Amino acid sequence: MKFDYVIDCIGLSCPMPLLEARKALLAAAPGNKILIRGDHIPSKKEIPMAAEAAGAKVIDVAEENGVWSIIIEK
């Protein structure tokens, strides 16, 4: 899958991953796909909720070896 934005939040704690996700959503055009990766567990739940509240579609949420990835389509 091709992504229009790739946001690396590994090592960042709240609220930075959520803020970075919001910045990407604001900059993205409709139909753009955003990949966000991180390791802060609360952000794995907060980012999809914020994306859906902003009208975006959460395509996938996955985790491997303590690193999660979230794919969002605006």
C-alpha positions in Angstrom: 0.0 0.0 0.0 1.3 3.5 -0.8 1.1 6.2 1.8 0.9 9.9 1.3 2.2 10.6 4.9 4.3 8.4 7.1 4.6 9.6 10.7 7.2 7.9 13.0 6.3 8.4 16.6 8.5 5.7 18.1 9.9 6.9 21.4 7.4 9.7 21.7 4.8 9.8 24.5 1.5 11.5 24.9 0.5 13.9 23.6 3.0 14.0 20.8 1.8 11.0 18.7 -1.8 12.3 18.8 -0.6 15.8 17.8 1.5 14.5 14.9 -1.5 12.4 13.7 -3.7 15.5 13.9 -1.2 17.6 11.9 -1.1 14.9 9.2 -4.9 14.8 9.0 -5.1 18.5 8.7 -2.5 18.6 5.9 -3.9 15.5 4.0 -6.3 15.8 1.1 -9.4 13.6 0.9 -8.4 10.1 -0.1 -4.8 10.4 1.3 -3.5 7.5 3.3 -1.5 8.1 6.5 0.7 5.6 8.3 1.5 6.3 11.9 3.9 4.1 13.8 4.7 4.3 17.5 5.2 2.5 20.8 3.2 4.5 23.3 0.3 2.2 24.2 -2.3 4.9 25.1 -1.8 6.6 21.7 -2.7 3.3 19.9 -6.3 3.8 21.3 -6.4 7.6 21.2 -5.3 8.1 17.5 -8.0 6.0 15.9 -10.7 7.6 18.1 -9.5 11.1 17.1 -9.3 10.2 13.5 -12.8 8.9 13.4 -14.0 12.0 15.3 -12.4 14.1 12.5 -14.3 12.1 9.8 -11.4 10.0 8.7 -11.5 6.2 8.2 -9.3 3.9 10.2 -8.2 1.2 7.8 -6.0 -0.9 10.1 -4.5 -1.0 13.6 -1.8 -3.6 14.1 1.0 -4.3 16.6 4.2 -6.3 16.3 7.0 -6.5 18.9 5.7 -3.6 20.9 5.4 -1.2 17.9 2.0 -0.4 16.6 1.0 0.9 13.2 -2.2 2.7 12.3 -3.4 3.3 8.8 -5.9 6.1 8.3 -7.6 7.4 5.1 -8.8 11.0 5.2 
